[in-house]
Amino acid sequence: MLKILEKLTIVGVITMMNNKIGKIYNLFFKYYDYKLQKIILKTRMALIISKPYNDNEFIYLPVSSINIKNLIDKKYDYKITLPFSKDIYYIRTHKQNTAHINEIDFNNCLYNLNQKNPKIFYDVINLMKSHQENLIETIKSTCFIDE
């Protein structure tokens, strides 16, 4: 009976974690602040784009306000407004990354992009796919990889 409960618990947690795709959450990460000379905890918004990899890491796209306009990638930064802010944000489709499950604030979904605006979510995923395809083609042409 205990084994069955353990399996049901694991299946429930995995199912719950799969439901995170398309949602924006805060990520927490540590960095060293040279001015203060100490480690600081910082938050960043992230759009989750995968179920857990190895049961503990998610792939995400950063969601950023970009103050220095020449840092905006005209092709791969997807401009978006979010209902909780007057700011303009960019989903950085060319900067996918991973975060450990403990670095993501799953207690507070900032916005469910997949549910509230599935067309934008679809466009973002296609833009990410385009970047990946271009990256692979660049690698192939640079390294003379034959298929």
KOLVEXVEX-699630 format. One record per residue: x, y, z of N, C-alpha, C in turn; residue in one letter; residue number from 1. Coordinates in steps of 0.1 Angstrom, whole numbers, plus 5000, padded with zeros to 4 digits. Each point is the difference from the previous one (the first is absolute). Example, Ala and Ser with C-alpha at 12.3 -4.5 7.8 and 13.67 -1.06 7.14 Angstrom:
[[5132, 4943, 5078], [4991, 5012, 5000], [5009, 5012, 5000], 'a', 1]
[[4996, 5011, 4993], [5009, 5011, 5000], [4992, 5011, 5008], 's', 2]
***
This chain:
[[5008, 4988, 5000], [4992, 5012, 5000], [5009, 5013, 5000], 'm', 1]
[[5010, 4999, 5008], [5009, 5012, 5001], [5007, 5003, 4986], 'l', 2]
[[5004, 4989, 4993], [5006, 5002, 4987], [4990, 5007, 4990], 'k', 3]
[[4987, 4996, 5001], [4990, 5006, 4991], [4998, 5014, 5003], 'i', 4]
[[5000, 5004, 5013], [4999, 5014, 5004], [5012, 5008, 4996], 'l', 5]
[[5012, 4994, 5001], [5012, 5007, 4995], [4999, 5003, 4985], 'e', 6]
[[4996, 4990, 4993], [4999, 5002, 4985], [4989, 5010, 4997], 'k', 7]
[[4989, 5000, 5007], [4989, 5010, 4997], [5005, 5014, 5004], 'l', 8]
[[5007, 5001, 5010], [5006, 5013, 5004], [5009, 5005, 4990], 't', 9]
[[5009, 4991, 4995], [5010, 5004, 4989], [4993, 5004, 4988], 'i', 10]
[[4990, 4992, 4995], [4992, 5003, 4988], [4993, 5014, 5002], 'v', 11]
[[4994, 5002, 5012], [4993, 5013, 5003], [5009, 5012, 4999], 'g', 12]
[[5012, 4998, 5006], [5010, 5011, 4999], [5004, 5003, 4986], 'v', 13]
[[5003, 4989, 4992], [5004, 5002, 4986], [4989, 5007, 4992], 'i', 14]
[[4988, 4995, 5002], [4988, 5006, 4993], [4999, 5015, 5004], 't', 15]
[[5001, 5003, 5013], [4999, 5014, 5004], [5011, 5008, 4994], 'm', 16]
[[5012, 4995, 4999], [5012, 5007, 4994], [4998, 5002, 4985], 'm', 17]
[[4994, 4990, 4993], [4997, 5002, 4986], [4990, 5011, 4997], 'n', 18]
[[4992, 5003, 5009], [4990, 5011, 4999], [5006, 5014, 5001], 'n', 19]
[[5013, 5001, 5001], [5007, 5013, 5001], [5004, 5006, 4987], 'k', 20]
[[4999, 4992, 4989], [5004, 5005, 4987], [4991, 5011, 4995], 'i', 21]
[[5006, 5011, 4995], [4992, 5011, 4995], [4997, 5011, 5011], 'g', 22]
[[5005, 4998, 5012], [4998, 5009, 5011], [5012, 5008, 5003], 'k', 23]
[[4998, 5012, 5005], [5011, 5009, 5004], [5001, 5000, 5015], 'i', 24]
[[5012, 4997, 5005], [5003, 4999, 5015], [5013, 5009, 5002], 'y', 25]
[[5002, 5003, 5013], [5013, 5006, 5004], [5010, 4989, 5003], 'n', 26]
[[5012, 5002, 4995], [5012, 4992, 5004], [5008, 5007, 5010], 'l', 27]
[[5006, 4992, 5009], [5009, 5006, 5010], [5014, 4995, 4997], 'f', 28]
[[5009, 5009, 5000], [5014, 4995, 4998], [5009, 5009, 5008], 'f', 29]
[[5012, 4995, 5004], [5009, 5007, 5007], [5011, 5006, 4991], 'k', 30]
[[5005, 5012, 5004], [5011, 5005, 4993], [5008, 5008, 5010], 'y', 31]
[[5013, 5003, 4996], [5009, 5007, 5009], [4999, 5015, 4996], 'y', 32]
[[4996, 5008, 5009], [5000, 5015, 4998], [5014, 5005, 5005], 'd', 33]
[[5007, 5005, 4990], [5014, 5005, 5003], [4999, 5013, 5008], 'y', 34]
[[4990, 5008, 4998], [4999, 5013, 5008], [4998, 4997, 5015], 'k', 35]
[[4990, 4991, 5002], [4997, 4996, 5014], [5009, 4989, 5006], 'l', 36]
[[5007, 4994, 4991], [5009, 4989, 5003], [4993, 4989, 5008], 'q', 37]
[[4989, 4996, 4995], [4993, 4988, 5005], [4991, 4994, 4990], 'k', 38]
[[4995, 4988, 5003], [4991, 4993, 4991], [4986, 5005, 5002], 'i', 39]
[[4993, 5003, 4989], [4987, 5006, 5000], [4991, 4990, 4993], 'i', 40]
[[4987, 4999, 5005], [4990, 4992, 4993], [4992, 5010, 4991], 'l', 41]
[[4999, 4996, 4987], [4994, 5008, 4990], [4988, 4992, 4994], 'k', 42]
[[4990, 5007, 4995], [4989, 4993, 4993], [5000, 5005, 4985], 't', 43]
[[4996, 4991, 4992], [4998, 5002, 4986], [4987, 4993, 4996], 'r', 44]
[[4993, 5006, 4990], [4988, 4993, 4995], [5004, 4990, 4989], 'm', 45]
[[4993, 4989, 5000], [5003, 4989, 4990], [4988, 4993, 4995], 'a', 46]
[[4999, 4998, 4987], [4990, 4992, 4994], [5004, 4986, 4999], 'l', 47]
[[4993, 4991, 5007], [5003, 4986, 5000], [4996, 4994, 4987], 'i', 48]
[[5009, 4993, 4993], [4997, 4994, 4987], [5002, 4985, 4999], 'i', 49]
[[5003, 4994, 5012], [5001, 4985, 5000], [4995, 4994, 5012], 's', 50]
[[4997, 4987, 5000], [4998, 4992, 5012], [5013, 4998, 5006], 'k', 51]
[[5001, 4996, 5013], [5013, 4998, 5007], [5009, 4990, 4992], 'p', 52]
[[5012, 5004, 4998], [5010, 4992, 4994], [5008, 4993, 5012], 'y', 53]
[[5001, 4987, 4999], [5006, 4993, 5011], [4992, 5002, 5013], 'n', 54]
[[4987, 5003, 4999], [4991, 5002, 5012], [5004, 5012, 5009], 'd', 55]
[[5010, 5008, 4996], [5003, 5011, 5009], [5004, 5013, 4993], 'n', 56]
[[5001, 5000, 4986], [5004, 5012, 4993], [4990, 5004, 4990], 'e', 57]
[[4997, 5012, 4999], [4991, 5005, 4990], [5008, 5009, 4990], 'f', 58]
[[4995, 4999, 4987], [5006, 5009, 4990], [4991, 5012, 5000], 'i', 59]
[[5006, 5012, 4999], [4992, 5012, 5000], [5006, 5011, 4991], 'y', 60]
[[4991, 5010, 4996], [5005, 5011, 4993], [4999, 5012, 5009], 'l', 61]
[[5010, 5008, 5001], [5000, 5012, 5009], [4989, 5010, 4995], 'p', 62]
[[4993, 5007, 5009], [4991, 5010, 4997], [5006, 5013, 5006], 'v', 63]
[[5004, 5010, 4992], [5008, 5011, 5005], [4995, 5013, 4995], 's', 64]
[[5001, 5010, 5009], [4999, 5014, 4995], [5014, 5004, 4996], 's', 65]
[[5001, 5005, 4988], [5013, 5003, 4995], [5001, 5016, 4999], 'i', 66]
[[5008, 5006, 5009], [5001, 5014, 5000], [5009, 5006, 4989], 'n', 67]
[[5010, 4992, 4997], [5010, 5005, 4989], [4995, 4994, 4987], 'i', 68]
[[4994, 5009, 4992], [4993, 4996, 4988], [5008, 4993, 4990], 'k', 69]
[[5013, 5003, 4999], [5008, 4993, 4990], [5004, 4986, 5004], 'n', 70]
[[4995, 4995, 5012], [5002, 4986, 5004], [4988, 4992, 4996], 'l', 71]
[[4990, 5006, 4995], [4988, 4993, 4995], [5003, 4993, 4987], 'i', 72]
[[4998, 4987, 4999], [5002, 4993, 4988], [4987, 5001, 4992], 'd', 73]
[[5001, 5007, 4989], [4987, 5003, 4992], [4994, 4988, 4995], 'k', 74]
[[5007, 4989, 4998], [4995, 4988, 4994], [4995, 4991, 5011], 'k', 75]
[[5007, 4998, 5011], [4997, 4990, 5010], [4994, 5004, 5013], 'y', 76]
[[5000, 5013, 5003], [4994, 5005, 5012], [4985, 5003, 4997], 'd', 77]
[[4991, 4993, 5007], [4986, 5001, 4997], [4994, 5010, 5010], 'y', 78]
[[4995, 5011, 4995], [4995, 5011, 5008], [4986, 4996, 5006], 'k', 79]
[[4998, 5002, 5013], [4988, 4996, 5007], [4997, 5010, 5011], 'i', 80]
[[4987, 5002, 5002], [4996, 5007, 5013], [4993, 4990, 5009], 't', 81]
[[5001, 5002, 5012], [4994, 4991, 5010], [4990, 5008, 5009], 'l', 82]
[[4989, 4994, 5003], [4989, 5007, 5007], [5003, 5006, 5014], 'p', 83]
[[5011, 4996, 5006], [5003, 5004, 5013], [5010, 5012, 5000], 'f', 84]
[[5004, 5005, 4988], [5010, 5010, 4999], [4998, 5009, 4988], 's', 85]
[[5004, 5013, 5001], [5000, 5009, 4989], [5012, 4998, 4991], 'k', 86]
[[5010, 4993, 5005], [5013, 4999, 4993], [4998, 4991, 4987], 'd', 87]
[[5009, 5002, 4991], [5001, 4991, 4988], [5011, 4990, 5003], 'i', 88]
[[4997, 4987, 4997], [5009, 4989, 5002], [5003, 4993, 4987], 'y', 89]
[[5011, 4993, 5000], [5004, 4992, 4988], [5002, 4986, 5005], 'y', 90]
[[4994, 4990, 4992], [5003, 4986, 5002], [5012, 4997, 4991], 'i', 91]
[[5011, 4997, 5006], [5013, 4998, 4994], [5001, 4986, 4994], 'r', 92]
[[4995, 4998, 4988], [4998, 4987, 4994], [5014, 4994, 4996], 't', 93]
[[5010, 5008, 5000], [5013, 4995, 4996], [5009, 4997, 5012], 'h', 94]
[[4994, 5001, 5012], [5008, 4998, 5012], [4995, 4990, 5010], 'k', 95]
[[4996, 4988, 4994], [4994, 4990, 5009], [5010, 4995, 5009], 'q', 96]
[[4995, 4996, 5012], [5009, 4996, 5011], [4993, 4990, 5009], 'n', 97]
[[5007, 4995, 5010], [4994, 4990, 5009], [5000, 5006, 5014], 't', 98]
[[4990, 4996, 5008], [5000, 5003, 5014], [4996, 4988, 5008], 'a', 99]
[[5006, 4999, 5012], [4997, 4989, 5009], [4986, 5003, 5006], 'h', 100]
[[4993, 4989, 5002], [4986, 5002, 5006], [5000, 5008, 5012], 'i', 101]
[[5011, 5000, 5008], [5000, 5008, 5013], [5003, 5015, 4997], 'n', 102]
[[5003, 5004, 4988], [5003, 5014, 4997], [4988, 5007, 4994], 'e', 103]
[[4989, 4993, 4999], [4988, 5006, 4993], [4989, 5001, 5011], 'i', 104]
[[4993, 5012, 5000], [4990, 5002, 5010], [4986, 4995, 4994], 'd', 105]
[[4998, 4987, 5001], [4988, 4994, 4995], [4987, 5003, 5008], 'f', 106]
[[5002, 5007, 5011], [4989, 5004, 5009], [4992, 5012, 4994], 'n', 107]
[[5007, 5007, 4990], [4994, 5012, 4995], [5002, 5001, 4985], 'n', 108]
[[4990, 4995, 4993], [5000, 5002, 4985], [4997, 5014, 4997], 'c', 109]
[[5009, 5007, 4994], [4998, 5014, 4996], [4990, 5002, 4989], 'l', 110]
[[5001, 4990, 4990], [4991, 5001, 4988], [5000, 4987, 4993], 'y', 111]
[[4989, 4996, 4996], [4998, 4987, 4992], [4999, 5004, 4986], 'n', 112]
[[5011, 5002, 4993], [5000, 5004, 4986], [4993, 4990, 4991], 'l', 113]
[[5003, 4987, 5002], [4994, 4990, 4992], [4984, 5000, 5001], 'n', 114]
[[4995, 5003, 5011], [4985, 5000, 5002], [4994, 5014, 4996], 'q', 115]
[[5007, 5010, 5004], [4994, 5014, 4997], [5002, 5005, 4986], 'k', 116]
[[5011, 4996, 4994], [5003, 5004, 4986], [5008, 4989, 4993], 'n', 117]
[[4993, 4989, 4996], [5008, 4989, 4994], [5006, 5004, 4987], 'p', 118]
[[4995, 5009, 4993], [5007, 5004, 4987], [5013, 5006, 5003], 'k', 119]
[[5002, 5009, 5010], [5013, 5005, 5003], [5009, 4989, 5004], 'i', 120]
[[4995, 4991, 5009], [5009, 4988, 5004], [5004, 4992, 4988], 'f', 121]
[[4991, 4998, 4991], [5003, 4992, 4987], [5011, 5008, 4992], 'y', 122]
[[4998, 5013, 4999], [5010, 5008, 4992], [5014, 5000, 5007], 'd', 123]
[[5000, 5001, 5013], [5013, 5000, 5008], [5007, 4986, 4997], 'v', 124]
[[4992, 4989, 5001], [5007, 4987, 4998], [5005, 4999, 4986], 'i', 125]
[[4992, 5005, 4990], [5005, 4999, 4986], [5012, 5009, 4998], 'n', 126]
[[5001, 5011, 5007], [5012, 5009, 4999], [5012, 4993, 5006], 'l', 127]
[[4998, 4993, 5011], [5011, 4993, 5006], [5004, 4989, 4991], 'm', 128]
[[4991, 4993, 4994], [5003, 4989, 4990], [5008, 5005, 4989], 'k', 129]
[[4996, 5012, 4994], [5007, 5006, 4989], [5015, 5003, 5004], 's', 130]
[[5001, 5006, 5012], [5014, 5002, 5005], [5008, 4988, 5001], 'h', 131]
[[4994, 4989, 5005], [5007, 4987, 5002], [5004, 4995, 4986], 'q', 132]
[[4991, 5001, 4990], [5003, 4995, 4987], [5012, 5008, 4993], 'e', 133]
[[4999, 5013, 5002], [5011, 5009, 4995], [5013, 4997, 5006], 'n', 134]
[[5000, 4997, 5013], [5012, 4997, 5008], [5006, 4987, 4994], 'l', 135]
[[4992, 4990, 4998], [5004, 4987, 4995], [5006, 5002, 4986], 'i', 136]
[[4993, 5007, 4992], [5006, 5003, 4986], [5013, 5007, 5001], 'e', 137]
[[5001, 5009, 5009], [5013, 5007, 5001], [5011, 4991, 5004], 't', 138]
[[4997, 4991, 5010], [5010, 4991, 5004], [5004, 4990, 4989], 'i', 139]
[[4990, 4995, 4993], [5003, 4991, 4989], [5009, 5007, 4989], 'k', 140]
[[4996, 5012, 4996], [5008, 5007, 4990], [5014, 5004, 5004], 's', 141]
[[5001, 5003, 5013], [5013, 5003, 5005], [5009, 4988, 5003], 't', 142]
[[4995, 4989, 5004], [5007, 4989, 5003], [5000, 4989, 4989], 'c', 143]
[[4994, 5003, 4989], [5000, 4991, 4989], [4994, 4986, 5004], 'f', 144]
[[4989, 5001, 5007], [4993, 4987, 5004], [4991, 4996, 4988], 'i', 145]
[[5002, 4988, 4996], [4992, 4994, 4990], [4989, 4991, 5007], 'd', 146]
[[4989, 5000, 4993], [4989, 4992, 5005], [4999, 4987, 4993], 'e', 147]
***
